[in-house]
Amino acid sequence: QVQLVESGGGLVQAGGFLRLSCTASGLTFNNHIAGWFRQALGKDRELVATMNGSPYYADFVKGRFTISRDNAKNTVYLQMNGLKPEDTAVYYCGARTYSIARYDYWGQGTQVTVSS
């Protein structure tokens, strides 16, 4: 059974930083594509960053967020610097296989709240 467990969310002031972690069991990140998504209240879930060989970032986080992976710990991270109030959302970790474009595996989400 696949489980993705996120941690590291919280309340931070604008300009601050957080590091989110996503640890997997039942799959290995080095043969899956990992992604971070977020969903703000009343909005659709949106892609933040993916790790597929080289990282990909949504324009609204470029230069501020960094996705990384520790294969030994089977964990993917999202380092978030320069946080803005508009970054407030529930952040989700997802994983998919290389052959299927759909993310089939999701964590429970972790709340990030940025105060102004």
Secondary structure, DSSP 8 states (H G I E B T S, - for coil): --EEEEE--EEEETT--EEEEEEEESS-GGGSEEEEEEE-TTS--EEEEEESSSEEE-GGGTTTEEEEEETTTTEEEEEE-S--GGG-EEEEEEEE-SS-SS--EE---EEEEEE-
